[in-house]
């Protein structure tokens, strides 16, 4: 499901490069989550703002 089933077999990466790759992947996932959340909030705020503009 998470795309990293080897983590269950090997809790610790063998090389520092694998550890860096894992951290980099996690940061990428967080960046995607933040981008989606920010986009959703921006769209909602923009719609509400335009709604207020149209009313006034």
C-alpha distance matrix in Angstrom:
0.0 3.8 5.5 7.8 8.1 11.8 12.1 12.3 15.1 16.7 16.8 19.3 19.3 22.3 23.8 24.3 23.0 19.5 19.8 21.0 18.2 15.6 17.8 18.3 14.7 14.5 17.8 16.7 13.8 16.6 19.1 17.1 16.7 20.4 21.5 20.1 21.6 24.8 25.1 24.7 27.3 29.6 29.6 30.4 33.1 34.5 34.8 36.5 38.8 39.8 40.5 42.8 44.4 45.2 46.7 48.9
3.8 0.0 3.8 5.5 7.3 10.4 9.9 11.1 14.0 14.9 14.5 16.6 16.4 19.6 20.7 20.9 19.7 16.2 16.2 17.4 14.7 11.9 14.0 14.7 11.1 10.8 14.2 13.4 10.8 13.6 16.2 14.7 14.6 18.1 19.4 18.6 20.0 23.0 23.7 23.7 26.1 28.2 28.6 29.6 32.0 33.5 34.2 35.8 37.7 39.0 40.0 42.0 43.6 44.6 46.2 48.2
5.5 3.8 0.0 3.8 6.2 8.8 9.6 11.4 13.4 14.1 14.7 16.3 15.4 18.1 19.1 19.7 18.0 14.6 15.4 16.5 13.4 11.3 14.1 14.3 10.7 11.7 15.0 13.8 12.0 15.3 17.3 15.9 16.6 20.0 20.9 20.3 22.3 25.0 25.3 25.8 28.4 30.1 30.5 31.8 34.2 35.3 36.2 38.1 39.8 40.9 42.1 44.2 45.5 46.5 48.3 50.3
7.8 5.5 3.8 0.0 3.8 5.4 5.9 8.2 10.0 10.4 11.0 12.6 11.8 14.6 16.0 16.8 15.6 11.9 12.7 14.4 11.7 9.3 12.5 13.5 10.5 11.2 14.9 14.5 13.1 16.1 18.4 17.7 18.3 21.4 22.7 22.6 24.2 26.8 27.6 28.1 30.4 32.2 32.9 34.2 36.3 37.7 38.7 40.4 42.1 43.4 44.6 46.6 47.9 49.1 50.8 52.6
8.1 7.3 6.2 3.8 0.0 3.8 5.3 5.9 7.5 9.1 10.4 12.8 12.7 15.1 17.3 18.7 17.9 14.1 15.0 17.3 15.0 12.5 15.7 17.1 14.2 14.7 18.4 18.2 16.6 19.3 22.0 21.2 21.4 24.6 26.0 25.6 27.1 29.9 30.7 30.9 33.2 35.2 35.8 36.9 39.1 40.6 41.4 43.1 44.9 46.3 47.2 49.3 50.8 51.9 53.4 55.4
11.8 10.4 8.8 5.4 3.8 0.0 3.8 5.4 5.2 6.0 8.2 10.0 9.6 11.6 14.0 15.9 15.4 11.6 12.8 15.6 13.6 11.6 15.0 16.7 14.5 15.3 18.9 19.1 18.1 20.7 23.2 22.9 23.4 26.3 27.9 27.9 29.4 31.9 32.9 33.4 35.6 37.4 38.3 39.5 41.5 43.0 44.1 45.7 47.3 48.8 49.9 51.8 53.2 54.5 56.1 57.9
12.1 9.9 9.6 5.9 5.3 3.8 0.0 3.8 5.4 5.0 5.2 7.5 8.1 11.0 13.4 14.6 14.7 11.0 11.0 14.0 12.7 9.9 12.8 15.1 13.2 13.2 16.8 17.7 16.6 18.7 21.5 21.6 21.7 24.4 26.3 26.5 27.6 30.1 31.5 32.0 33.8 35.8 36.9 37.9 39.8 41.5 42.7 44.0 45.6 47.3 48.4 50.1 51.6 53.1 54.6 56.2
12.3 11.1 11.4 8.2 5.9 5.4 3.8 0.0 3.8 5.7 5.9 9.4 11.0 13.5 16.4 17.9 18.3 14.6 14.5 17.7 16.5 13.5 16.2 18.6 16.6 16.1 19.9 20.8 19.1 21.1 24.2 24.1 23.8 26.6 28.7 28.5 29.3 32.1 33.5 33.6 35.4 37.7 38.7 39.4 41.4 43.3 44.2 45.4 47.3 49.0 49.9 51.6 53.3 54.7 55.9 57.8
15.1 14.0 13.4 10.0 7.5 5.2 5.4 3.8 0.0 3.8 6.3 9.1 10.3 11.8 15.2 17.4 17.9 14.4 14.9 18.3 17.3 14.9 17.9 20.3 18.5 18.6 22.3 23.1 21.9 24.0 26.9 26.9 26.9 29.7 31.7 31.6 32.7 35.3 36.7 37.0 38.8 41.0 42.0 42.8 44.8 46.6 47.6 48.9 50.7 52.4 53.3 55.1 56.7 58.1 59.4 61.2
16.7 14.9 14.1 10.4 9.1 6.0 5.0 5.7 3.8 0.0 3.8 5.5 6.7 8.3 11.7 13.8 14.7 11.4 11.6 15.3 14.7 12.6 15.4 18.0 16.9 17.1 20.5 21.7 21.0 22.9 25.6 26.1 26.4 28.8 30.8 31.2 32.2 34.6 36.1 36.7 38.4 40.4 41.7 42.7 44.4 46.1 47.5 48.7 50.3 52.0 53.2 54.8 56.3 57.9 59.3 60.9
16.8 14.5 14.7 11.0 10.4 8.2 5.2 5.9 6.3 3.8 0.0 3.8 6.7 9.4 12.2 13.4 14.9 11.7 10.7 14.3 14.4 11.7 13.7 16.8 16.0 15.4 18.7 20.4 19.6 20.9 23.9 24.7 24.6 26.8 29.1 29.7 30.3 32.6 34.4 35.0 36.3 38.5 40.0 40.7 42.3 44.3 45.7 46.7 48.2 50.2 51.3 52.6 54.3 56.0 57.3 58.7
19.3 16.6 16.3 12.6 12.8 10.0 7.5 9.4 9.1 5.5 3.8 0.0 3.8 6.4 8.9 9.9 11.9 9.3 8.0 11.8 12.6 10.6 12.3 15.5 15.5 15.2 18.0 20.0 19.9 21.1 23.7 25.0 25.2 27.0 29.3 30.3 31.0 33.0 34.9 35.8 37.0 38.9 40.7 41.6 42.9 44.8 46.5 47.5 48.7 50.8 52.1 53.4 54.8 56.7 58.1 59.4
19.3 16.4 15.4 11.8 12.7 9.6 8.1 11.0 10.3 6.7 6.7 3.8 0.0 3.8 5.7 7.1 8.4 5.7 5.6 9.3 9.8 8.7 11.0 13.5 13.7 14.4 16.9 18.5 19.0 20.6 22.7 24.0 24.8 26.6 28.4 29.7 30.8 32.5 34.2 35.4 36.8 38.4 40.1 41.4 42.7 44.2 46.0 47.4 48.4 50.3 51.8 53.2 54.4 56.2 57.9 59.1
22.3 19.6 18.1 14.6 15.1 11.6 11.0 13.5 11.8 8.3 9.4 6.4 3.8 0.0 3.8 7.0 8.5 6.9 8.0 11.2 11.8 11.7 14.0 16.1 16.6 17.7 20.0 21.4 22.2 24.0 25.9 27.1 28.2 29.9 31.6 33.0 34.2 35.8 37.4 38.8 40.3 41.7 43.4 44.8 46.0 47.5 49.4 50.8 51.7 53.5 55.2 56.6 57.6 59.5 61.3 62.4
23.8 20.7 19.1 16.0 17.3 14.0 13.4 16.4 15.2 11.7 12.2 8.9 5.7 3.8 0.0 3.8 5.3 5.4 6.7 8.9 10.0 11.0 12.8 14.4 15.6 17.1 18.8 20.2 21.6 23.2 24.6 26.2 27.6 29.0 30.5 32.2 33.6 34.8 36.4 38.2 39.5 40.6 42.4 44.1 45.1 46.4 48.5 50.0 50.6 52.4 54.3 55.6 56.5 58.5 60.3 61.3
24.3 20.9 19.7 16.8 18.7 15.9 14.6 17.9 17.4 13.8 13.4 9.9 7.1 7.0 3.8 0.0 3.8 5.4 5.0 6.1 8.6 9.8 10.5 12.1 14.1 15.3 16.4 18.2 19.9 21.1 22.3 24.3 25.7 26.7 28.3 30.3 31.5 32.4 34.2 36.1 37.2 38.2 40.3 42.0 42.7 44.0 46.3 47.6 48.1 50.0 52.0 53.1 53.9 56.1 57.9 58.7
23.0 19.7 18.0 15.6 17.9 15.4 14.7 18.3 17.9 14.7 14.9 11.9 8.4 8.5 5.3 3.8 0.0 3.8 5.4 5.0 6.1 8.6 9.9 10.3 12.2 14.2 15.2 16.2 18.3 19.9 20.7 22.4 24.3 25.4 26.5 28.6 30.1 31.0 32.4 34.5 35.9 36.6 38.5 40.5 41.3 42.3 44.6 46.2 46.7 48.3 50.4 51.7 52.3 54.4 56.4 57.3
19.5 16.2 14.6 11.9 14.1 11.6 11.0 14.6 14.4 11.4 11.7 9.3 5.7 6.9 5.4 5.4 3.8 0.0 3.8 5.4 5.0 6.2 8.6 9.7 10.4 12.3 14.2 15.1 16.5 18.4 19.7 21.0 22.6 24.2 25.5 27.1 28.6 29.9 31.3 33.1 34.6 35.7 37.4 39.1 40.3 41.4 43.4 45.0 45.8 47.4 49.3 50.7 51.6 53.5 55.4 56.5
19.8 16.2 15.4 12.7 15.0 12.8 11.0 14.5 14.9 11.6 10.7 8.0 5.6 8.0 6.7 5.0 5.4 3.8 0.0 3.8 5.4 5.1 6.3 8.5 9.9 10.7 12.4 14.2 15.4 16.7 18.3 20.1 21.3 22.5 24.2 26.0 27.1 28.3 30.1 31.8 33.0 34.2 36.2 37.7 38.6 40.1 42.2 43.5 44.2 46.1 47.9 49.1 50.1 52.1 53.9 54.9
21.0 17.4 16.5 14.4 17.3 15.6 14.0 17.7 18.3 15.3 14.3 11.8 9.3 11.2 8.9 6.1 5.0 5.4 3.8 0.0 3.8 5.5 5.1 6.0 8.5 9.9 10.5 12.2 14.2 15.3 16.2 18.3 19.9 20.8 22.2 24.3 25.6 26.4 28.1 30.2 31.3 32.1 34.2 36.0 36.7 37.9 40.2 41.6 42.1 43.9 46.0 47.1 47.9 50.0 51.9 52.7
18.2 14.7 13.4 11.7 15.0 13.6 12.7 16.5 17.3 14.7 14.4 12.6 9.8 11.8 10.0 8.6 6.1 5.0 5.4 3.8 0.0 3.8 5.5 5.0 6.1 8.6 9.8 10.4 12.3 14.2 15.1 16.5 18.4 19.8 20.8 22.6 24.3 25.3 26.6 28.6 30.1 31.0 32.7 34.6 35.7 36.7 38.8 40.5 41.1 42.7 44.7 46.1 46.8 48.7 50.7 51.8
15.6 11.9 11.3 9.3 12.5 11.6 9.9 13.5 14.9 12.6 11.7 10.6 8.7 11.7 11.0 9.8 8.6 6.2 5.1 5.5 3.8 0.0 3.8 5.4 5.1 6.2 8.6 9.8 10.6 12.4 14.2 15.4 16.6 18.3 19.9 21.3 22.7 24.2 25.7 27.2 28.7 30.0 31.7 33.2 34.4 35.8 37.7 39.2 40.1 41.8 43.5 44.9 46.0 47.8 49.6 50.8
17.8 14.0 14.1 12.5 15.7 15.0 12.8 16.2 17.9 15.4 13.7 12.3 11.0 14.0 12.8 10.5 9.9 8.6 6.3 5.1 5.5 3.8 0.0 3.8 5.4 5.1 6.2 8.6 9.9 10.6 12.2 14.3 15.3 16.3 18.2 20.0 21.0 22.1 24.1 25.7 26.8 28.0 30.1 31.6 32.4 33.9 36.0 37.3 38.0 39.9 41.7 42.9 43.9 46.0 47.7 48.6
18.3 14.7 14.3 13.5 17.1 16.7 15.1 18.6 20.3 18.0 16.8 15.5 13.5 16.1 14.4 12.1 10.3 9.7 8.5 6.0 5.0 5.4 3.8 0.0 3.8 5.5 5.1 6.2 8.7 9.9 10.4 12.4 14.3 15.1 16.3 18.4 19.9 20.7 22.2 24.3 25.6 26.3 28.3 30.2 31.0 32.1 34.3 35.9 36.4 38.1 40.1 41.4 42.1 44.2 46.1 47.1
14.7 11.1 10.7 10.5 14.2 14.5 13.2 16.6 18.5 16.9 16.0 15.5 13.7 16.6 15.6 14.1 12.2 10.4 9.9 8.5 6.1 5.1 5.4 3.8 0.0 3.8 5.4 5.0 6.2 8.7 9.8 10.6 12.4 14.2 15.2 16.7 18.5 19.8 21.0 22.7 24.4 25.5 27.0 28.8 30.1 31.2 33.1 34.8 35.6 37.2 39.0 40.5 41.4 43.2 45.1 46.3
14.5 10.8 11.7 11.2 14.7 15.3 13.2 16.1 18.6 17.1 15.4 15.2 14.4 17.7 17.1 15.3 14.2 12.3 10.7 9.9 8.6 6.2 5.1 5.5 3.8 0.0 3.8 5.4 5.1 6.3 8.6 9.9 10.6 12.2 14.1 15.5 16.5 18.1 19.9 21.2 22.5 24.0 25.8 27.1 28.3 29.9 31.7 33.1 34.1 35.9 37.5 38.9 40.0 41.9 43.5 44.8
17.8 14.2 15.0 14.9 18.4 18.9 16.8 19.9 22.3 20.5 18.7 18.0 16.9 20.0 18.8 16.4 15.2 14.2 12.4 10.5 9.8 8.6 6.2 5.1 5.4 3.8 0.0 3.8 5.4 5.0 6.1 8.6 9.8 10.3 12.0 14.2 15.2 16.0 18.0 19.8 20.8 21.9 24.0 25.6 26.3 27.7 29.9 31.2 31.9 33.8 35.6 36.8 37.7 39.8 41.6 42.5
16.7 13.4 13.8 14.5 18.2 19.1 17.7 20.8 23.1 21.7 20.4 20.0 18.5 21.4 20.2 18.2 16.2 15.1 14.2 12.2 10.4 9.8 8.6 6.2 5.0 5.4 3.8 0.0 3.8 5.4 5.0 6.2 8.7 9.8 10.4 12.3 14.2 15.1 16.3 18.3 19.9 20.7 22.3 24.3 25.4 26.4 28.4 30.2 30.8 32.3 34.3 35.8 36.5 38.4 40.4 41.5
13.8 10.8 12.0 13.1 16.6 18.1 16.6 19.1 21.9 21.0 19.6 19.9 19.0 22.2 21.6 19.9 18.3 16.5 15.4 14.2 12.3 10.6 9.9 8.7 6.2 5.1 5.4 3.8 0.0 3.8 5.5 5.2 6.3 8.6 9.9 10.7 12.4 14.2 15.4 16.7 18.5 19.8 21.2 22.8 24.3 25.5 27.2 28.8 29.9 31.5 33.1 34.7 35.8 37.4 39.2 40.6
16.6 13.6 15.3 16.1 19.3 20.7 18.7 21.1 24.0 22.9 20.9 21.1 20.6 24.0 23.2 21.1 19.9 18.4 16.7 15.3 14.2 12.4 10.6 9.9 8.7 6.3 5.0 5.4 3.8 0.0 3.8 5.4 5.0 6.0 8.4 9.9 10.4 11.9 14.0 15.3 16.3 17.9 19.8 21.0 22.1 23.7 25.6 26.9 27.8 29.8 31.4 32.6 33.8 35.7 37.3 38.5
19.1 16.2 17.3 18.4 22.0 23.2 21.5 24.2 26.9 25.6 23.9 23.7 22.7 25.9 24.6 22.3 20.7 19.7 18.3 16.2 15.1 14.2 12.2 10.4 9.8 8.6 6.1 5.0 5.5 3.8 0.0 3.8 5.5 5.1 6.0 8.6 9.8 10.3 11.9 14.1 15.2 16.0 18.0 19.8 20.6 21.8 24.0 25.5 26.1 27.8 29.8 31.0 31.9 33.8 35.7 36.7
17.1 14.7 15.9 17.7 21.2 22.9 21.6 24.1 26.9 26.1 24.7 25.0 24.0 27.1 26.2 24.3 22.4 21.0 20.1 18.3 16.5 15.4 14.3 12.4 10.6 9.9 8.6 6.2 5.2 5.4 3.8 0.0 3.8 5.5 5.1 6.2 8.6 9.8 10.4 12.2 14.2 15.1 16.4 18.3 19.8 20.7 22.4 24.3 25.3 26.6 28.4 30.1 31.0 32.6 34.5 35.9
16.7 14.6 16.6 18.3 21.4 23.4 21.7 23.8 26.9 26.4 24.6 25.2 24.8 28.2 27.6 25.7 24.3 22.6 21.3 19.9 18.4 16.6 15.3 14.3 12.4 10.6 9.8 8.7 6.3 5.0 5.5 3.8 0.0 3.8 5.5 5.3 6.1 8.5 9.9 10.7 12.3 14.1 15.4 16.7 18.2 19.8 21.3 22.7 24.0 25.7 27.1 28.7 30.0 31.6 33.2 34.7
20.4 18.1 20.0 21.4 24.6 26.3 24.4 26.6 29.7 28.8 26.8 27.0 26.6 29.9 29.0 26.7 25.4 24.2 22.5 20.8 19.8 18.3 16.3 15.1 14.2 12.2 10.3 9.8 8.6 6.0 5.1 5.5 3.8 0.0 3.8 5.5 5.1 5.9 8.4 9.9 10.5 11.9 14.1 15.3 16.1 17.8 19.8 21.0 21.8 23.8 25.5 26.6 27.8 29.8 31.4 32.5
21.5 19.4 20.9 22.7 26.0 27.9 26.3 28.7 31.7 30.8 29.1 29.3 28.4 31.6 30.5 28.3 26.5 25.5 24.2 22.2 20.8 19.9 18.2 16.3 15.2 14.1 12.0 10.4 9.9 8.4 6.0 5.1 5.5 3.8 0.0 3.8 5.5 5.1 6.0 8.5 9.9 10.3 12.0 14.1 15.1 16.0 18.1 19.8 20.4 21.9 23.9 25.4 26.2 28.0 29.9 31.1
20.1 18.6 20.3 22.6 25.6 27.9 26.5 28.5 31.6 31.2 29.7 30.3 29.7 33.0 32.2 30.3 28.6 27.1 26.0 24.3 22.6 21.3 20.0 18.4 16.7 15.5 14.2 12.3 10.7 9.9 8.6 6.2 5.3 5.5 3.8 0.0 3.8 5.5 5.1 6.1 8.6 9.8 10.5 12.3 14.1 15.1 16.5 18.4 19.7 21.0 22.5 24.3 25.4 26.8 28.7 30.3
21.6 20.0 22.3 24.2 27.1 29.4 27.6 29.3 32.7 32.2 30.3 31.0 30.8 34.2 33.6 31.5 30.1 28.6 27.1 25.6 24.3 22.7 21.0 19.9 18.5 16.5 15.2 14.2 12.4 10.4 9.8 8.6 6.1 5.1 5.5 3.8 0.0 3.8 5.5 5.1 6.2 8.5 10.0 10.7 12.2 14.1 15.5 16.6 18.1 19.9 21.1 22.6 24.1 25.7 27.2 28.7
24.8 23.0 25.0 26.8 29.9 31.9 30.1 32.1 35.3 34.6 32.6 33.0 32.5 35.8 34.8 32.4 31.0 29.9 28.3 26.4 25.3 24.2 22.1 20.7 19.8 18.1 16.0 15.1 14.2 11.9 10.3 9.8 8.5 5.9 5.1 5.5 3.8 0.0 3.8 5.5 5.2 6.0 8.6 9.9 10.3 11.9 14.1 15.3 15.9 17.9 19.7 20.8 21.9 23.9 25.6 26.6
25.1 23.7 25.3 27.6 30.7 32.9 31.5 33.5 36.7 36.1 34.4 34.9 34.2 37.4 36.4 34.2 32.4 31.3 30.1 28.1 26.6 25.7 24.1 22.2 21.0 19.9 18.0 16.3 15.4 14.0 11.9 10.4 9.9 8.4 6.0 5.1 5.5 3.8 0.0 3.8 5.5 5.0 6.1 8.5 9.8 10.3 12.2 14.2 14.9 16.2 18.1 19.8 20.6 22.1 24.2 25.5
24.7 23.7 25.8 28.1 30.9 33.4 32.0 33.6 37.0 36.7 35.0 35.8 35.4 38.8 38.2 36.1 34.5 33.1 31.8 30.2 28.6 27.2 25.7 24.3 22.7 21.2 19.8 18.3 16.7 15.3 14.1 12.2 10.7 9.9 8.5 6.1 5.1 5.5 3.8 0.0 3.8 5.5 5.2 6.2 8.6 9.9 10.7 12.4 14.1 15.4 16.5 18.5 19.9 21.1 22.7 24.5
27.3 26.1 28.4 30.4 33.2 35.6 33.8 35.4 38.8 38.4 36.3 37.0 36.8 40.3 39.5 37.2 35.9 34.6 33.0 31.3 30.1 28.7 26.8 25.6 24.4 22.5 20.8 19.9 18.5 16.3 15.2 14.2 12.3 10.5 9.9 8.6 6.2 5.2 5.5 3.8 0.0 3.8 5.5 5.1 6.0 8.4 9.9 10.5 11.9 14.1 15.2 16.4 18.0 19.8 21.1 22.5
29.6 28.2 30.1 32.2 35.2 37.4 35.8 37.7 41.0 40.4 38.5 38.9 38.4 41.7 40.6 38.2 36.6 35.7 34.2 32.1 31.0 30.0 28.0 26.3 25.5 24.0 21.9 20.7 19.8 17.9 16.0 15.1 14.1 11.9 10.3 9.8 8.5 6.0 5.0 5.5 3.8 0.0 3.8 5.5 5.1 5.9 8.5 9.9 10.2 12.0 13.9 15.2 16.0 18.0 19.8 20.9
29.6 28.6 30.5 32.9 35.8 38.3 36.9 38.7 42.0 41.7 40.0 40.7 40.1 43.4 42.4 40.3 38.5 37.4 36.2 34.2 32.7 31.7 30.1 28.3 27.0 25.8 24.0 22.3 21.2 19.8 18.0 16.4 15.4 14.1 12.0 10.5 10.0 8.6 6.1 5.2 5.5 3.8 0.0 3.8 5.5 5.1 6.1 8.6 9.7 10.5 12.1 14.2 15.1 16.3 18.3 20.0
30.4 29.6 31.8 34.2 36.9 39.5 37.9 39.4 42.8 42.7 40.7 41.6 41.4 44.8 44.1 42.0 40.5 39.1 37.7 36.0 34.6 33.2 31.6 30.2 28.8 27.1 25.6 24.3 22.8 21.0 19.8 18.3 16.7 15.3 14.1 12.3 10.7 9.9 8.5 6.2 5.1 5.5 3.8 0.0 3.8 5.5 5.2 6.2 8.5 10.0 10.5 12.4 14.2 15.4 16.7 18.6
33.1 32.0 34.2 36.3 39.1 41.5 39.8 41.4 44.8 44.4 42.3 42.9 42.7 46.0 45.1 42.7 41.3 40.3 38.6 36.7 35.7 34.4 32.4 31.0 30.1 28.3 26.3 25.4 24.3 22.1 20.6 19.8 18.2 16.1 15.1 14.1 12.2 10.3 9.8 8.6 6.0 5.1 5.5 3.8 0.0 3.8 5.5 5.1 6.0 8.5 9.7 10.5 12.1 14.1 15.3 16.5
34.5 33.5 35.3 37.7 40.6 43.0 41.5 43.3 46.6 46.1 44.3 44.8 44.2 47.5 46.4 44.0 42.3 41.4 40.1 37.9 36.7 35.8 33.9 32.1 31.2 29.9 27.7 26.4 25.5 23.7 21.8 20.7 19.8 17.8 16.0 15.1 14.1 11.9 10.3 9.9 8.4 5.9 5.1 5.5 3.8 0.0 3.8 5.5 5.0 6.0 8.4 9.8 10.3 12.1 14.1 15.3
34.8 34.2 36.2 38.7 41.4 44.1 42.7 44.2 47.6 47.5 45.7 46.5 46.0 49.4 48.5 46.3 44.6 43.4 42.2 40.2 38.8 37.7 36.0 34.3 33.1 31.7 29.9 28.4 27.2 25.6 24.0 22.4 21.3 19.8 18.1 16.5 15.5 14.1 12.2 10.7 9.9 8.5 6.1 5.2 5.5 3.8 0.0 3.8 5.4 5.2 6.0 8.7 9.8 10.4 12.3 14.3
36.5 35.8 38.1 40.4 43.1 45.7 44.0 45.4 48.9 48.7 46.7 47.5 47.4 50.8 50.0 47.6 46.2 45.0 43.5 41.6 40.5 39.2 37.3 35.9 34.8 33.1 31.2 30.2 28.8 26.9 25.5 24.3 22.7 21.0 19.8 18.4 16.6 15.3 14.2 12.4 10.5 9.9 8.6 6.2 5.1 5.5 3.8 0.0 3.8 5.5 4.9 6.2 8.6 9.8 10.6 12.4
38.8 37.7 39.8 42.1 44.9 47.3 45.6 47.3 50.7 50.3 48.2 48.7 48.4 51.7 50.6 48.1 46.7 45.8 44.2 42.1 41.1 40.1 38.0 36.4 35.6 34.1 31.9 30.8 29.9 27.8 26.1 25.3 24.0 21.8 20.4 19.7 18.1 15.9 14.9 14.1 11.9 10.2 9.7 8.5 6.0 5.0 5.4 3.8 0.0 3.8 5.3 5.2 6.2 8.7 9.9 10.7
39.8 39.0 40.9 43.4 46.3 48.8 47.3 49.0 52.4 52.0 50.2 50.8 50.3 53.5 52.4 50.0 48.3 47.4 46.1 43.9 42.7 41.8 39.9 38.1 37.2 35.9 33.8 32.3 31.5 29.8 27.8 26.6 25.7 23.8 21.9 21.0 19.9 17.9 16.2 15.4 14.1 12.0 10.5 10.0 8.5 6.0 5.2 5.5 3.8 0.0 3.8 5.4 4.8 6.1 8.6 9.9
40.5 40.0 42.1 44.6 47.2 49.9 48.4 49.9 53.3 53.2 51.3 52.1 51.8 55.2 54.3 52.0 50.4 49.3 47.9 46.0 44.7 43.5 41.7 40.1 39.0 37.5 35.6 34.3 33.1 31.4 29.8 28.4 27.1 25.5 23.9 22.5 21.1 19.7 18.1 16.5 15.2 13.9 12.1 10.5 9.7 8.4 6.0 4.9 5.3 3.8 0.0 3.8 5.4 5.2 6.3 8.8
42.8 42.0 44.2 46.6 49.3 51.8 50.1 51.6 55.1 54.8 52.6 53.4 53.2 56.6 55.6 53.1 51.7 50.7 49.1 47.1 46.1 44.9 42.9 41.4 40.5 38.9 36.8 35.8 34.7 32.6 31.0 30.1 28.7 26.6 25.4 24.3 22.6 20.8 19.8 18.5 16.4 15.2 14.2 12.4 10.5 9.8 8.7 6.2 5.2 5.4 3.8 0.0 3.8 5.4 5.1 6.2
44.4 43.6 45.5 47.9 50.8 53.2 51.6 53.3 56.7 56.3 54.3 54.8 54.4 57.6 56.5 53.9 52.3 51.6 50.1 47.9 46.8 46.0 43.9 42.1 41.4 40.0 37.7 36.5 35.8 33.8 31.9 31.0 30.0 27.8 26.2 25.4 24.1 21.9 20.6 19.9 18.0 16.0 15.1 14.2 12.1 10.3 9.8 8.6 6.2 4.8 5.4 3.8 0.0 3.8 5.5 5.3
45.2 44.6 46.5 49.1 51.9 54.5 53.1 54.7 58.1 57.9 56.0 56.7 56.2 59.5 58.5 56.1 54.4 53.5 52.1 50.0 48.7 47.8 46.0 44.2 43.2 41.9 39.8 38.4 37.4 35.7 33.8 32.6 31.6 29.8 28.0 26.8 25.7 23.9 22.1 21.1 19.8 18.0 16.3 15.4 14.1 12.1 10.4 9.8 8.7 6.1 5.2 5.4 3.8 0.0 3.8 5.6
46.7 46.2 48.3 50.8 53.4 56.1 54.6 55.9 59.4 59.3 57.3 58.1 57.9 61.3 60.3 57.9 56.4 55.4 53.9 51.9 50.7 49.6 47.7 46.1 45.1 43.5 41.6 40.4 39.2 37.3 35.7 34.5 33.2 31.4 29.9 28.7 27.2 25.6 24.2 22.7 21.1 19.8 18.3 16.7 15.3 14.1 12.3 10.6 9.9 8.6 6.3 5.1 5.5 3.8 0.0 3.8
48.9 48.2 50.3 52.6 55.4 57.9 56.2 57.8 61.2 60.9 58.7 59.4 59.1 62.4 61.3 58.7 57.3 56.5 54.9 52.7 51.8 50.8 48.6 47.1 46.3 44.8 42.5 41.5 40.6 38.5 36.7 35.9 34.7 32.5 31.1 30.3 28.7 26.6 25.5 24.5 22.5 20.9 20.0 18.6 16.5 15.3 14.3 12.4 10.7 9.9 8.8 6.2 5.3 5.6 3.8 0.0
